[in-house]
Structure formats: structure tokens, C-alpha cells
Amino acid sequence: MSVLSLRYAHALASVASAQKLDSTAALQQLNDFAETLAGSSELHEVFVNPSISASQKLKVLDAIAGKIGMFPQVRNFVAVVMDHGRLSELTGMVAEYATVSDENAGLAEAEITSAHALNDEDRAQLEAQVAKLAGSRIRATYSEDKSLLGGAVVRIGSTVYDGSLRAQLDQLKQKLVNA
């Protein structure tokens, strides 16, 4: 992501925090708008066409904001992005905002890969342990990899915790080779 996207994301996060906005709802509103914009070439053309006045563009934005139910602060953010000719970078700004708002909320992303599907009780126990490792609350995404044989691999940011049976067997093999 670009430095510019990060600046815009921090600016929106600052406003959201000061105004005590629900950052999850704000993120959803931004995603809804970005998807609407990406899904309509006509709408995109309206917003980037220099022959259409800024006031007309704002009327279109206000109509969309009303249908989506945007917070006024989110609408203003989109208006500023549009006014600065940065709509092509909106998706990056939204992604950066998601990261910044998670950091501000003390929430870490955890990718958990297991050998087989986990039931709700196992997921809850694993998430509790991962939250201790992360030192914060987590949002977990799950995937399966049969080659792990058993156990799980957890990625939090750039740190990987490999508790898979495959890794344990590899370590045992290495110890036997070295002995």
C-alpha cells in the first residue's frame, strides 16, 4: 500500500476516534461505497469526469450516502478523496483503514491453519491461546491443510507459530540425523 493511502486511513481513523464512530460500521460503509463504485463504470465516469461540476458530483455522492446509510464523517472522507482526485486509490485507503482501526482497537489478525476442520469448542480454546500469544484480542480466519497431519500453524502478523505434527516430526528427524 502507498504512504498516501496510509495517511488518508490515519486521518479517517483519527476522525472516527474523536467522533466515537463505530469503526466496524464505518469500514462497512466504505467497503459498500467502494464496491458500488467498482461495480458501476457509469458511476465511476461521473466521479472522474472533469466536465461534471463538483456540486453535481456531491449530489450523486449524497444520494449514494443516503442509500448506504453513511455516517456524515465517512461521506465527508469520500468527498475529500474525490475532490483530491484519489478515487482510484480508495480501495487501498479502505484496506489501510481496516488495519489502522484494528490496531487502534487492540485487535490482531490471526491466520490459523489446521489439519482438519475444528469444532466450535476447539476454535474457542485455540483462539484463547492465540490471544495470549498476541497479547490482544484476535480476529481469526481458518483454513485446512491435510499435509500438517495434526495440530495447527498460527500466523500473527509476520510471526508464525508452528505446532503441527509435521513440524514436530521434522524436528525429531533432524535430531536423529544429528545424533
N, CA and C atoms as an extended XYZ file, in Angstrom:
537
Properties=species:S:1:pos:R:3:atomname:S:1:resname:S:1:resid:I:1 pbc="F F F"
N         0.832       -1.178        0.000 N   MET     1
C         0.000        0.000        0.000 CA  MET     1
C         0.885        1.253        0.000 C   MET     1
N         0.302        2.331       -0.447 N   SER     2
C         1.081        3.555       -0.562 CA  SER     2
C         1.067        4.347        0.743 C   SER     2
N         2.038        5.209        0.862 N   VAL     3
C         2.125        6.103        2.013 CA  VAL     3
C         0.901        7.019        2.027 C   VAL     3
N         0.459        7.418        0.864 N   LEU     4
C        -0.701        8.290        0.754 CA  LEU     4
C        -1.955        7.600        1.304 C   LEU     4
N        -2.145        6.331        0.943 N   SER     5
C        -3.296        5.579        1.447 CA  SER     5
C        -3.252        5.493        2.964 C   SER     5
N        -2.057        5.297        3.492 N   LEU     6
C        -1.898        5.203        4.937 CA  LEU     6
C        -2.223        6.540        5.606 C   LEU     6
N        -1.827        7.649        5.003 N   ARG     7
C        -2.132        8.970        5.558 CA  ARG     7
C        -3.634        9.211        5.613 C   ARG     7
N        -4.302        8.898        4.518 N   TYR     8
C        -5.754        9.068        4.488 CA  TYR     8
C        -6.415        8.158        5.530 C   TYR     8
N        -5.938        6.930        5.642 N   ALA     9
C        -6.503        5.986        6.605 CA  ALA     9
C        -6.332        6.488        8.032 C   ALA     9
N        -5.152        7.001        8.341 N   HIS    10
C        -4.911        7.547        9.685 CA  HIS    10
C        -5.790        8.772        9.945 C   HIS    10
N        -5.992        9.590        8.934 N   ALA    11
C        -6.845       10.767        9.092 CA  ALA    11
C        -8.283       10.340        9.401 C   ALA    11
N        -8.788        9.358        8.665 N   LEU    12
C       -10.146        8.883        8.921 CA  LEU    12
C       -10.237        8.224       10.290 C   LEU    12
N        -9.234        7.441       10.659 N   ALA    13
C        -9.232        6.788       11.972 CA  ALA    13
C        -9.231        7.829       13.089 C   ALA    13
N        -8.494        8.900       12.894 N   SER    14
C        -8.445        9.967       13.881 CA  SER    14
C        -9.817       10.621       14.040 C   SER    14
N       -10.478       10.902       12.935 N   VAL    15
C       -11.817       11.494       12.976 CA  VAL    15
C       -12.799       10.513       13.618 C   VAL    15
N       -12.722        9.258       13.219 N   ALA    16
C       -13.637        8.244       13.769 CA  ALA    16
C       -13.461        8.114       15.277 C   ALA    16
N       -12.220        8.161       15.727 N   SER    17
C       -11.953        8.064       17.157 CA  SER    17
C       -12.464        9.299       17.895 C   SER    17
N       -12.184       10.473       17.362 N   ALA    18
C       -12.616       11.716       18.002 CA  ALA    18
C       -14.136       11.830       18.057 C   ALA    18
N       -14.804       11.326       17.019 N   GLN    19
C       -16.265       11.407       16.957 CA  GLN    19
C       -16.940       10.167       17.558 C   GLN    19
N       -16.110        9.227       18.047 N   LYS    20
C       -16.602        7.988       18.653 CA  LYS    20
C       -17.514        7.203       17.709 C   LYS    20
N       -17.062        7.099       16.453 N   LEU    21
C       -17.808        6.332       15.457 CA  LEU    21
C       -17.533        4.851       15.634 C   LEU    21
N       -18.485        4.044       15.254 N   ASP    22
C       -18.299        2.595       15.219 CA  ASP    22
C       -17.396        2.302       14.020 C   ASP    22
N       -16.142        1.939       14.288 N   SER    23
C       -15.182        1.754       13.193 CA  SER    23
C       -15.565        0.588       12.287 C   SER    23
N       -16.219       -0.431       12.832 N   THR    24
C       -16.655       -1.559       12.007 CA  THR    24
C       -17.730       -1.106       11.028 C   THR    24
N       -18.675       -0.300       11.503 N   ALA    25
C       -19.731        0.216       10.628 CA  ALA    25
C       -19.143        1.169        9.581 C   ALA    25
N       -18.209        2.004       10.002 N   ALA    26
C       -17.570        2.927        9.056 CA  ALA    26
C       -16.827        2.160        7.971 C   ALA    26
N       -16.140        1.102        8.374 N   LEU    27
C       -15.420        0.277        7.399 CA  LEU    27
C       -16.397       -0.370        6.432 C   LEU    27
N       -17.499       -0.871        6.950 N   GLN    28
C       -18.506       -1.491        6.083 CA  GLN    28
C       -19.081       -0.481        5.097 C   GLN    28
N       -19.323        0.734        5.555 N   GLN    29
C       -19.842        1.778        4.671 CA  GLN    29
C       -18.837        2.097        3.567 C   GLN    29
N       -17.565        2.180        3.929 N   LEU    30
C       -16.529        2.437        2.925 CA  LEU    30
C       -16.455        1.288        1.922 C   LEU    30
N       -16.511        0.052        2.434 N   ASN    31
C       -16.483       -1.109        1.533 CA  ASN    31
C       -17.693       -1.115        0.609 C   ASN    31
N       -18.874       -0.788        1.151 N   ASP    32
C       -20.083       -0.733        0.325 CA  ASP    32
C       -19.934        0.298       -0.780 C   ASP    32
N       -19.413        1.469       -0.429 N   PHE    33
C       -19.234        2.511       -1.439 CA  PHE    33
C       -18.205        2.085       -2.480 C   PHE    33
N       -17.084        1.529       -2.018 N   ALA    34
C       -16.029        1.101       -2.953 CA  ALA    34
C       -16.548        0.022       -3.902 C   ALA    34
N       -17.354       -0.899       -3.382 N   GLU    35
C       -17.919       -1.953       -4.233 CA  GLU    35
C       -18.921       -1.369       -5.223 C   GLU    35
N       -19.722       -0.421       -4.775 N   THR    36
C       -20.679        0.238       -5.658 CA  THR    36
C       -19.936        0.964       -6.774 C   THR    36
N       -18.881        1.661       -6.408 N   LEU    37
C       -18.084        2.395       -7.392 CA  LEU    37
C       -17.410        1.442       -8.376 C   LEU    37
N       -16.842        0.359       -7.871 N   ALA    38
C       -16.161       -0.607       -8.736 CA  ALA    38
C       -17.146       -1.332       -9.650 C   ALA    38
N       -18.379       -1.502       -9.183 N   GLY    39
C       -19.371       -2.239       -9.963 CA  GLY    39
C       -20.098       -1.418      -11.007 C   GLY    39
N       -19.877       -0.130      -11.036 N   SER    40
C       -20.595        0.721      -11.975 CA  SER    40
C       -19.623        1.629      -12.725 C   SER    40
N       -19.400        1.301      -13.971 N   SER    41
C       -18.491        2.132      -14.776 CA  SER    41
C       -19.096        3.518      -15.007 C   SER    41
N       -20.438        3.604      -15.073 N   GLU    42
C       -21.100        4.896      -15.266 CA  GLU    42
C       -20.872        5.799      -14.050 C   GLU    42
N       -21.003        5.218      -12.863 N   LEU    43
C       -20.784        5.988      -11.642 CA  LEU    43
C       -19.331        6.457      -11.562 C   LEU    43
N       -18.426        5.556      -11.874 N   HIS    44
C       -17.006        5.919      -11.868 CA  HIS    44
C       -16.756        7.071      -12.842 C   HIS    44
N       -17.369        6.988      -14.010 N   GLU    45
C       -17.210        8.043      -15.015 CA  GLU    45
C       -17.726        9.385      -14.504 C   GLU    45
N       -18.842        9.369      -13.791 N   VAL    46
C       -19.394       10.607      -13.237 CA  VAL    46
C       -18.395       11.248      -12.274 C   VAL    46
N       -17.809       10.428      -11.401 N   PHE    47
C       -16.919       10.964      -10.372 CA  PHE    47
C       -15.564       11.421      -10.908 C   PHE    47
N       -15.101       10.857      -11.998 N   VAL    48
C       -13.782       11.256      -12.506 CA  VAL    48
C       -13.861       12.216      -13.695 C   VAL    48
N       -15.045       12.432      -14.220 N   ASN    49
C       -15.211       13.299      -15.382 CA  ASN    49
C       -15.027       14.762      -14.970 C   ASN    49
N       -14.029       15.446      -15.520 N   PRO    50
C       -13.784       16.840      -15.139 CA  PRO    50
C       -14.858       17.815      -15.641 C   PRO    50
N       -15.671       17.402      -16.632 N   SER    51
C       -16.703       18.309      -17.146 CA  SER    51
C       -17.947       18.339      -16.252 C   SER    51
N       -18.022       17.415      -15.291 N   ILE    52
C       -19.138       17.423      -14.340 CA  ILE    52
C       -18.689       18.215      -13.115 C   ILE    52
N       -19.518       19.165      -12.720 N   SER    53
C       -19.129       20.057      -11.623 CA  SER    53
C       -19.033       19.301      -10.298 C   SER    53
N       -18.252       19.875       -9.393 N   ALA    54
C       -18.071       19.276       -8.065 CA  ALA    54
C       -19.390       19.221       -7.312 C   ALA    54
N       -20.233       20.228       -7.477 N   SER    55
C       -21.519       20.224       -6.764 CA  SER    55
C       -22.431       19.105       -7.275 C   SER    55
N       -22.386       18.827       -8.570 N   GLN    56
C       -23.174       17.715       -9.114 CA  GLN    56
C       -22.640       16.380       -8.603 C   GLN    56
N       -21.333       16.254       -8.523 N   LYS    57
C       -20.728       15.029       -8.003 CA  LYS    57
C       -21.119       14.816       -6.546 C   LYS    57
N       -21.145       15.900       -5.778 N   LEU    58
C       -21.535       15.796       -4.366 CA  LEU    58
C       -22.995       15.392       -4.221 C   LEU    58
N       -23.854       15.855       -5.134 N   LYS    59
C       -25.258       15.444       -5.097 CA  LYS    59
C       -25.383       13.932       -5.329 C   LYS    59
N       -24.614       13.437       -6.280 N   VAL    60
C       -24.618       11.985       -6.538 CA  VAL    60
C       -24.087       11.244       -5.317 C   VAL    60
N       -22.997       11.736       -4.747 N   LEU    61
C       -22.430       11.122       -3.546 CA  LEU    61
C       -23.441       11.136       -2.402 C   LEU    61
N       -24.146       12.247       -2.225 N   ASP    62
C       -25.132       12.343       -1.156 CA  ASP    62
C       -26.270       11.343       -1.357 C   ASP    62
N       -26.673       11.143       -2.604 N   ALA    63
C       -27.735       10.174       -2.893 CA  ALA    63
C       -27.277        8.762       -2.522 C   ALA    63
N       -26.039        8.436       -2.876 N   ILE    64
C       -25.487        7.121       -2.547 CA  ILE    64
C       -25.312        6.987       -1.043 C   ILE    64
N       -24.793        8.024       -0.417 N   ALA    65
C       -24.580        8.003        1.033 CA  ALA    65
C       -25.896        7.785        1.768 C   ALA    65
N       -26.965        8.379        1.276 N   GLY    66
C       -28.275        8.190        1.882 CA  GLY    66
C       -28.770        6.761        1.765 C   GLY    66
N       -28.534        6.159        0.605 N   LYS    67
C       -28.973        4.769        0.398 CA  LYS    67
C       -28.146        3.789        1.217 C   LYS    67
N       -26.861        4.039        1.322 N   ILE    68
C       -25.975        3.156        2.086 CA  ILE    68
C       -26.131        3.407        3.583 C   ILE    68
N       -26.544        4.616        3.950 N   GLY    69
C       -26.647        4.979        5.353 CA  GLY    69
C       -25.297        5.364        5.937 C   GLY    69
N       -24.532        6.098        5.154 N   MET    70
C       -23.190        6.509        5.574 CA  MET    70
C       -23.229        7.495        6.726 C   MET    70
N       -22.268        7.349        7.618 N   PHE    71
C       -22.042        8.382        8.621 CA  PHE    71
C       -21.628        9.650        7.879 C   PHE    71
N       -21.981       10.827        8.376 N   PRO    72
C       -21.558       12.066        7.717 CA  PRO    72
C       -20.033       12.162        7.591 C   PRO    72
N       -19.307       11.654        8.580 N   GLN    73
C       -17.844       11.713        8.545 CA  GLN    73
C       -17.287       10.835        7.423 C   GLN    73
N       -17.909        9.692        7.192 N   VAL    74
C       -17.468        8.802        6.109 CA  VAL    74
C       -17.792        9.442        4.770 C   VAL    74
N       -18.959       10.052        4.667 N   ARG    75
C       -19.335       10.760        3.441 CA  ARG    75
C       -18.348       11.877        3.154 C   ARG    75
N       -17.986       12.635        4.204 N   ASN    76
C       -17.029       13.721        4.024 CA  ASN    76
C       -15.662       13.194        3.604 C   ASN    76
N       -15.262       12.059        4.158 N   PHE    77
C       -13.996       11.442        3.772 CA  PHE    77
C       -14.001       11.115        2.281 C   PHE    77
N       -15.067       10.479        1.825 N   VAL    78
C       -15.168       10.127        0.409 CA  VAL    78
C       -15.172       11.392       -0.448 C   VAL    78
N       -15.845       12.442        0.023 N   ALA    79
C       -15.878       13.710       -0.720 CA  ALA    79
C       -14.476       14.302       -0.845 C   ALA    79
N       -13.698       14.240        0.214 N   VAL    80
C       -12.323       14.758        0.171 CA  VAL    80
C       -11.478       13.929       -0.794 C   VAL    80
N       -11.608       12.615       -0.714 N   VAL    81
C       -10.862       11.729       -1.622 CA  VAL    81
C       -11.230       12.060       -3.066 C   VAL    81
N       -12.509       12.232       -3.312 N   MET    82
C       -12.993       12.550       -4.651 CA  MET    82
C       -12.468       13.920       -5.094 C   MET    82
N       -12.537       14.905       -4.218 N   ASP    83
C       -12.087       16.258       -4.533 CA  ASP    83
C       -10.596       16.303       -4.861 C   ASP    83
N        -9.829       15.451       -4.202 N   HIS    84
C        -8.386       15.406       -4.457 CA  HIS    84
C        -8.013       14.485       -5.615 C   HIS    84
N        -9.012       13.942       -6.284 N   GLY    85
C        -8.758       13.083       -7.442 CA  GLY    85
C        -8.095       11.763       -7.083 C   GLY    85
N        -8.444       11.211       -5.940 N   ARG    86
C        -7.806        9.990       -5.445 CA  ARG    86
C        -8.750        8.788       -5.394 C   ARG    86
N        -9.869        8.837       -6.087 N   LEU    87
C       -10.817        7.719       -6.030 CA  LEU    87
C       -10.192        6.406       -6.504 C   LEU    87
N        -9.215        6.490       -7.397 N   SER    88
C        -8.566        5.260       -7.873 CA  SER    88
C        -7.792        4.574       -6.754 C   SER    88
N        -7.492        5.299       -5.687 N   GLU    89
C        -6.745        4.736       -4.561 CA  GLU    89
C        -7.644        4.410       -3.370 C   GLU    89
N        -8.955        4.519       -3.550 N   LEU    90
C        -9.888        4.309       -2.445 CA  LEU    90
C        -9.789        2.905       -1.865 C   LEU    90
N        -9.659        1.904       -2.701 N   THR    91
C        -9.573        0.522       -2.201 CA  THR    91
C        -8.377        0.355       -1.279 C   THR    91
N        -7.244        0.919       -1.632 N   GLY    92
C        -6.059        0.863       -0.769 CA  GLY    92
C        -6.269        1.607        0.533 C   GLY    92
N        -6.956        2.748        0.456 N   MET    93
C        -7.249        3.521        1.669 CA  MET    93
C        -8.159        2.735        2.611 C   MET    93
N        -9.139        2.053        2.040 N   VAL    94
C       -10.065        1.258        2.850 CA  VAL    94
C        -9.316        0.109        3.527 C   VAL    94
N        -8.430       -0.549        2.784 N   ALA    95
C        -7.642       -1.643        3.370 CA  ALA    95
C        -6.748       -1.132        4.495 C   ALA    95
N        -6.123       -0.002        4.291 N   GLU    96
C        -5.273        0.586        5.330 CA  GLU    96
C        -6.105        1.013        6.533 C   GLU    96
N        -7.295        1.553        6.281 N   TYR    97
C        -8.163        1.958        7.383 CA  TYR    97
C        -8.551        0.739        8.226 C   TYR    97
N        -8.819       -0.376        7.576 N   ALA    98
C        -9.159       -1.602        8.314 CA  ALA    98
C        -8.018       -1.995        9.244 C   ALA    98
N        -6.797       -1.918        8.746 N   THR    99
C        -5.628       -2.264        9.554 CA  THR    99
C        -5.445       -1.279       10.706 C   THR    99
N        -5.542        0.007       10.411 N   VAL   100
C        -5.347        1.040       11.430 CA  VAL   100
C        -6.431        0.945       12.509 C   VAL   100
N        -7.677        0.747       12.109 N   SER   101
C        -8.753        0.691       13.103 CA  SER   101
C        -8.630       -0.572       13.963 C   SER   101
N        -8.152       -1.675       13.375 N   ASP   102
C        -7.902       -2.881       14.172 CA  ASP   102
C        -6.802       -2.630       15.193 C   ASP   102
N        -5.725       -1.974       14.767 N   GLU   103
C        -4.626       -1.659       15.688 CA  GLU   103
C        -5.110       -0.762       16.818 C   GLU   103
N        -5.901        0.248       16.480 N   ASN   104
C        -6.419        1.164       17.495 CA  ASN   104
C        -7.347        0.458       18.478 C   ASN   104
N        -8.038       -0.560       18.005 N   ALA   105
C        -8.963       -1.309       18.863 CA  ALA   105
C        -8.260       -2.434       19.617 C   ALA   105
N        -6.944       -2.589       19.387 N   GLY   106
C        -6.205       -3.658       20.055 CA  GLY   106
C        -6.588       -5.029       19.532 C   GLY   106
N        -6.827       -5.125       18.241 N   LEU   107
C        -7.265       -6.356       17.611 CA  LEU   107
C        -6.198       -6.817       16.629 C   LEU   107
N        -5.810       -8.083       16.740 N   ALA   108
C        -4.799       -8.639       15.837 CA  ALA   108
C        -5.447       -9.669       14.918 C   ALA   108
N        -4.955       -9.729       13.693 N   GLU   109
C        -5.400      -10.736       12.738 CA  GLU   109
C        -4.588      -12.007       12.957 C   GLU   109
N        -5.263      -13.136       13.027 N   ALA   110
C        -4.578      -14.420       13.176 CA  ALA   110
C        -5.091      -15.362       12.100 C   ALA   110
N        -4.149      -15.941       11.359 N   GLU   111
C        -4.487      -16.947       10.353 CA  GLU   111
C        -4.148      -18.301       10.953 C   GLU   111
N        -5.150      -19.144       11.090 N   ILE   112
C        -4.964      -20.451       11.718 CA  ILE   112
C        -5.212      -21.530       10.677 C   ILE   112
N        -4.200      -22.359       10.478 N   THR   113
C        -4.303      -23.471        9.546 CA  THR   113
C        -4.221      -24.756       10.347 C   THR   113
N        -5.216      -25.616       10.181 N   SER   114
C        -5.230      -26.883       10.901 CA  SER   114
C        -5.325      -28.030        9.909 C   SER   114
N        -5.029      -29.241       10.402 N   ALA   115
C        -5.058      -30.416        9.541 CA  ALA   115
C        -6.489      -30.801        9.176 C   ALA   115
N        -7.423      -30.485       10.039 N   HIS   116
C        -8.832      -30.814        9.784 CA  HIS   116
C        -9.713      -29.711       10.356 C   HIS   116
N       -10.990      -29.755       10.007 N   ALA   117
C       -11.932      -28.744       10.486 CA  ALA   117
C       -12.052      -28.820       12.007 C   ALA   117
N       -12.120      -27.658       12.635 N   LEU   118
C       -12.224      -27.595       14.084 CA  LEU   118
C       -13.669      -27.295       14.481 C   LEU   118
N       -14.108      -27.930       15.577 N   ASN   119
C       -15.450      -27.615       16.066 CA  ASN   119
C       -15.395      -26.304       16.857 C   ASN   119
N       -16.554      -25.815       17.245 N   ASP   120
C       -16.634      -24.513       17.924 CA  ASP   120
C       -15.854      -24.493       19.234 C   ASP   120
N       -15.905      -25.573       19.990 N   GLU   121
C       -15.193      -25.631       21.274 CA  GLU   121
C       -13.679      -25.579       21.053 C   GLU   121
N       -13.186      -26.343       20.071 N   ASP   122
C       -11.756      -26.325       19.766 CA  ASP   122
C       -11.313      -24.951       19.280 C   ASP   122
N       -12.144      -24.316       18.468 N   ARG   123
C       -11.813      -22.978       17.967 CA  ARG   123
C       -11.719      -21.984       19.126 C   ARG   123
N       -12.677      -22.053       20.037 N   ALA   124
C       -12.681      -21.130       21.179 CA  ALA   124
C       -11.425      -21.315       22.027 C   ALA   124
N       -11.039      -22.560       22.291 N   GLN   125
C        -9.832      -22.824       23.087 CA  GLN   125
C        -8.586      -22.345       22.355 C   GLN   125
N        -8.511      -22.638       21.073 N   LEU   126
C        -7.352      -22.224       20.290 CA  LEU   126
C        -7.264      -20.700       20.215 C   LEU   126
N        -8.388      -20.036       20.012 N   GLU   127
C        -8.388      -18.576       19.937 CA  GLU   127
C        -7.973      -17.950       21.266 C   GLU   127
N        -8.357      -18.568       22.376 N   ALA   128
C        -7.940      -18.059       23.686 CA  ALA   128
C        -6.419      -18.148       23.824 C   ALA   128
N        -5.831      -19.251       23.385 N   GLN   129
C        -4.376      -19.412       23.460 CA  GLN   129
C        -3.668      -18.446       22.507 C   GLN   129
N        -4.217      -18.280       21.313 N   VAL   130
C        -3.618      -17.373       20.337 CA  VAL   130
C        -3.704      -15.928       20.836 C   VAL   130
N        -4.798      -15.565       21.486 N   ALA   131
C        -4.940      -14.216       22.039 CA  ALA   131
C        -3.861      -13.961       23.085 C   ALA   131
N        -3.513      -14.981       23.873 N   LYS   132
C        -2.426      -14.832       24.850 CA  LYS   132
C        -1.103      -14.603       24.133 C   LYS   132
N        -0.860      -15.340       23.053 N   LEU   133
C         0.369      -15.157       22.278 CA  LEU   133
C         0.438      -13.748       21.688 C   LEU   133
N        -0.700      -13.291       21.173 N   ALA   134
C        -0.735      -11.982       20.516 CA  ALA   134
C        -0.712      -10.838       21.524 C   ALA   134
N        -1.142      -11.116       22.734 N   GLY   135
C        -1.211      -10.064       23.734 CA  GLY   135
C        -2.368       -9.112       23.498 C   GLY   135
N        -3.345       -9.539       22.713 N   SER   136
C        -4.517       -8.711       22.430 CA  SER   136
C        -5.646       -9.616       21.952 C   SER   136
N        -6.783       -8.987       21.730 N   ARG   137
C        -7.888       -9.743       21.135 CA  ARG   137
C        -7.502      -10.083       19.708 C   ARG   137
N        -8.117      -11.142       19.175 N   ILE   138
C        -7.785      -11.535       17.807 CA  ILE   138
C        -9.041      -11.697       16.963 C   ILE   138
N        -8.839      -11.583       15.667 N   ARG   139
C        -9.845      -11.954       14.677 CA  ARG   139
C        -9.209      -13.091       13.894 C   ARG   139
N        -9.778      -14.267       14.024 N   ALA   140
C        -9.175      -15.454       13.423 CA  ALA   140
C        -9.846      -15.821       12.105 C   ALA   140
N        -9.012      -16.214       11.151 N   THR   141
C        -9.507      -16.821        9.918 CA  THR   141
C        -8.918      -18.218        9.866 C   THR   141
N        -9.702      -19.152        9.401 N   TYR   142
C        -9.305      -20.559        9.429 CA  TYR   142
C        -9.165      -21.128        8.030 C   TYR   142
N        -8.223      -22.069        7.910 N   SER   143
C        -8.080      -22.838        6.686 CA  SER   143
C        -7.600      -24.234        7.067 C   SER   143
N        -7.676      -25.145        6.117 N   GLU   144
C        -7.253      -26.522        6.362 CA  GLU   144
C        -6.109      -26.887        5.428 C   GLU   144
N        -5.201      -27.722        5.946 N   ASP   145
C        -4.092      -28.245        5.165 CA  ASP   145
C        -3.835      -29.659        5.659 C   ASP   145
N        -4.261      -30.637        4.882 N   LYS   146
C        -4.140      -32.051        5.282 CA  LYS   146
C        -2.692      -32.476        5.471 C   LYS   146
N        -1.758      -31.777        4.836 N   SER   147
C        -0.346      -32.165        4.939 CA  SER   147
C         0.233      -31.891        6.328 C   SER   147
N        -0.474      -31.163        7.168 N   LEU   148
C         0.012      -30.893        8.523 CA  LEU   148
C        -0.069      -32.128        9.406 C   LEU   148
N        -0.920      -33.094        9.027 N   LEU   149
C        -1.132      -34.353        9.747 CA  LEU   149
C        -1.906      -34.156       11.047 C   LEU   149
N        -1.624      -33.133       11.795 N   GLY   150
C        -2.307      -32.834       13.048 CA  GLY   150
C        -1.794      -31.508       13.573 C   GLY   150
N        -2.436      -30.974       14.609 N   GLY   151
C        -2.000      -29.705       15.180 CA  GLY   151
C        -2.426      -28.526       14.328 C   GLY   151
N        -1.734      -27.406       14.503 N   ALA   152
C        -2.093      -26.181       13.791 CA  ALA   152
C        -0.882      -25.288       13.591 C   ALA   152
N        -0.982      -24.424       12.598 N   VAL   153
C         0.009      -23.392       12.333 CA  VAL   153
C        -0.726      -22.059       12.460 C   VAL   153
N        -0.172      -21.147       13.258 N   VAL   154
C        -0.798      -19.856       13.503 CA  VAL   154
C         0.136      -18.754       13.024 C   VAL   154
N        -0.421      -17.829       12.249 N   ARG   155
C         0.334      -16.663       11.779 CA  ARG   155
C        -0.327      -15.422       12.346 C   ARG   155
N         0.456      -14.652       13.109 N   ILE   156
C         0.007      -13.365       13.633 CA  ILE   156
C         0.981      -12.333       13.096 C   ILE   156
N         0.514      -11.533       12.156 N   GLY   157
C         1.421      -10.591       11.502 CA  GLY   157
C         2.474      -11.368       10.740 C   GLY   157
N         3.742      -11.119       11.048 N   SER   158
C         4.821      -11.828       10.363 CA  SER   158
C         5.377      -12.979       11.201 C   SER   158
N         4.783      -13.238       12.358 N   THR   159
C         5.252      -14.305       13.237 CA  THR   159
C         4.433      -15.570       13.009 C   THR   159
N         5.128      -16.690       12.851 N   VAL   160
C         4.474      -17.975       12.632 CA  VAL   160
C         4.783      -18.901       13.800 C   VAL   160
N         3.732      -19.477       14.358 N   TYR   161
C         3.853      -20.473       15.422 CA  TYR   161
C         3.419      -21.800       14.819 C   TYR   161
N         4.380      -22.712       14.665 N   ASP   162
C         4.095      -23.987       14.013 CA  ASP   162
C         3.971      -25.083       15.056 C   ASP   162
N         2.762      -25.478       15.364 N   GLY   163
C         2.504      -26.558       16.312 CA  GLY   163
C         1.949      -27.772       15.607 C   GLY   163
N         2.324      -27.923       14.343 N   SER   164
C         1.797      -29.043       13.569 CA  SER   164
C         2.583      -30.315       13.849 C   SER   164
N         1.934      -31.431       13.639 N   LEU   165
C         2.584      -32.729       13.798 CA  LEU   165
C         3.700      -32.882       12.771 C   LEU   165
N         3.496      -32.361       11.579 N   ARG   166
C         4.518      -32.408       10.536 CA  ARG   166
C         5.802      -31.721       11.011 C   ARG   166
N         5.676      -30.532       11.631 N   ALA   167
C         6.851      -29.807       12.118 CA  ALA   167
C         7.535      -30.571       13.238 C   ALA   167
N         6.755      -31.184       14.121 N   GLN   168
C         7.331      -31.954       15.222 CA  GLN   168
C         8.080      -33.172       14.703 C   GLN   168
N         7.525      -33.836       13.680 N   LEU   169
C         8.214      -34.989       13.079 CA  LEU   169
C         9.491      -34.547       12.369 C   LEU   169
N         9.450      -33.380       11.726 N   ASP   170
C        10.654      -32.854       11.075 CA  ASP   170
C        11.741      -32.545       12.099 C   ASP   170
N        11.352      -31.995       13.242 N   GLN   171
C        12.325      -31.711       14.306 CA  GLN   171
C        12.926      -32.993       14.855 C   GLN   171
N        12.084      -34.012       15.059 N   LEU   172
C        12.557      -35.301       15.544 CA  LEU   172
C        13.515      -35.933       14.549 C   LEU   172
N        13.182      -35.850       13.278 N   LYS   173
C        14.041      -36.379       12.224 CA  LYS   173
C        15.405      -35.696       12.251 C   LYS   173
N        15.385      -34.365       12.397 N   GLN   174
C        16.643      -33.605       12.434 CA  GLN   174
C        17.502      -33.995       13.637 C   GLN   174
N        16.855      -34.199       14.784 N   LYS   175
C        17.593      -34.620       15.981 CA  LYS   175
C        18.218      -36.002       15.775 C   LYS   175
N        17.484      -36.910       15.137 N   LEU   176
C        18.011      -38.250       14.892 CA  LEU   176
C        19.177      -38.221       13.897 C   LEU   176
N        19.089      -37.380       12.905 N   VAL   177
C        20.152      -37.246       11.905 CA  VAL   177
C        21.401      -36.673       12.560 C   VAL   177
N        21.233      -35.691       13.455 N   ASN   178
C        22.366      -35.048       14.101 CA  ASN   178
C        23.001      -35.920       15.181 C   ASN   178
N        22.270      -36.918       15.700 N   ALA   179
C        22.798      -37.746       16.801 CA  ALA   179
C        23.788      -38.780       16.350 C   ALA   179
